[in-house]
């Protein structure tokens, strides 16, 4: 691509962002079309790829690019035909690869091309009917598999989502065929199973905040029906093709080739368990894109039509999707959507709905944190007050919020405040000091302050709440170690202090690990016992590594074998965690880090961490602190990540083994062929190849075979590690369920079973299980 063409693309890119609600669409389109026309002969392929890429990655501007292609179609029909054919091929490929975002956006793009007279309306109808037919087949008990309803719902959702963009044109051009599609959608909605997503609700009770009880598909269908009754007029969908309509009708409309949907996954079992697994797999492949979070009261949020709310939500989600990793660009496009009305409240609700989405947000929570920060800077007169209102509204309902969502909100809020000098009207929340220690609002404030201290320092956060001095009671103790064997005049002569000093001297004297282990086994354990030896060694080593995180890692790397020798079983590992918790009793962060690192170095097992997390001392903290939950979350996440990493390594080794086998077979074949070529020397057959080449071929074949054997051995080793990890994970889950079942019996006696489930929901989200299945199982056991 020439430098001039690169400049042209940049100029077009600079013009395209200006395409917004208050801009002159016609002027921008004419400018871009003129620039493209001048370079068309020299850079046809680059223009082709550029327009397709823009349509896919800036889907909220699809009408704009549709008109550009429509104008090009007037002069270059083949170019537009290639655009249509390529889009159809991409759609077909996306359907078979189950690329949800590409399917949805390409359907919208085709609708935009239809509005600009590039695609025949009947072709869009045929595409819709193909998707509808596949959706209906999936729900059929005999020819389909109702467990895969999420896929069928997704197909129909894609049709409905494209109607605000293409519905007016279909209603005008092919009213009878369009009505047939709407009747088909109505029939599908009537036979599909209603989806009750209470398990994924941010709040346990509606409290009048949810406007209806419909699921997402039923709600979207109702919005489209309202749009239909209003004559398909949506303020949120720009119509830049209207000023060019007299020109565009002169162009040739192109037909789409028929698409085909992948056949439904048939089931050969009647087992409810296997059907449940299929449904879970379908939910994972076709998750609901948005679960609306109604934060603001109706009289405070923007007043817009239901379909306009849906369209703006879609645009916001698209920007968040395609600019993930580009926070500043994301914020720029979010504040400049091509709509003619304000949408700050809706934007806040949509972003928070993604941040708090269960079981997991689409992207890392830090992404939404950074986007909200940049939006506050981009709209300093509007968005910060919206965020403040959202925080207050969520805080008022925190007692009904899911525990996992509450944790995410704490992490987001503390990080957000750290970027705005920790300024917040804390005096408005000072009343939480008088609430019970387990009260959700009090715990929320307490955990936010604790997280802020992690991001700053104690004195700074104490100063930030000076207008609400009552809240100082909720500040954690000033972080610092609690060394049991700290020397002073009254205690320095005890055995523990003497042994601790001796161990410190050995470490400073750079004694090797074997010598220290021998010292422990010969001088400490025989006299004082293994538990006392663990007490002295763990406390002393933690103190040596207490200066920083790096010091801790260094100590565990160098002297971890000593701890491992003293903790051969779970009982001793539980005592080790007690020692860590006691040493860092004033620092939740360091307790979690130390235990997490010890698990990473295999000094503590994940099973031991679960048992320790549910010990009586920690259970008492479940409703008053995030301390035990953070440690349990880390253990579960590390277990899951370890299995995921092993699976990836095994997949890579399998591919490597296949390549190694092919290389080895080729090398052996070349060697055998070289040896098979003979010549007669002095009346006797002898190899015709030179000895030097034969030696090289032999060395190459030996190395290839060695590589194959090494890869195969590595694969077997990784397979054994994976089998062991999966078995550990199975025991981990069973242990967790057993403990939860036991605690649920205790909780029922204390009349707090639902509150316990509320707290335990965090584990369901981490494991990826659906909370409704988990809860029903527990309730069944509880009732039995």
Secondary structure, DSSP 8 states (H G I E B T S, - for coil): --HHHHHHHHHHHHHHTT-STTS-HHHHHHHHHHHHHHHTTT-HHHHHHHHHHHHHH-GGGHHHHHHHHHHHHHH-HHHHHHHHHHHHHHHHHHHHHT-HHHHHHHHHHHHHHHHTTSB-HHHHHHHHHHHHHHHHHHH-TTTS-GGGHHHHHHHHHHHHHHHHHHHHHHHHH-HHHHHHHHHHHHHHHHHS-----GGG-SBSS-TT-SS----HHHHHHHHHHHHHHTTS--TTS--TTGGGHHHHTTS--B-----------------HHHHHHHHHHHHHHT--S------S-TTTS----HHHHHHHHHHHHHHHHHTTT-HHHHHHHHTT-S-SS--HHHHHHHHHHHHT-SS--SS-HHHHHHHHHHHHHHTTTTHHHHHHHHHHHHHHTGGGB-HHHHHHHHHHHHHHHHTTTT---GGGGGGGGGS-TT-HHHHHHHHHHHHHHHHS-HHHHHHHTGGGGGGGGGS--------TT---TTTTTSHHHHHHHHHHHHHHTT--HHHHHHHIIIIIHHHH-HHHHHHHHHHHHHHHT-S-HHHHHHHHHHHHHHHHHH--SHHHHHHHHHHHHHHTTT-HHHHHHHHHHHHHTTSS-HHHHHHHHTSHHHHTTTTT-SHHHHHHHHHHHHHHHHHHHHHHHHHHHHHHHHHHHHHHHHHHHHHHHHHH-EEEETTEEEESS-HHHHHHHHHHHHHHHHHHHHHHHHHHHHHHHHHHHHHHHHHHHHHHHHHHHHHHHHHHHTT-HHHHHHHHHHHHHHHT--HHHHHHHHHHHHH-
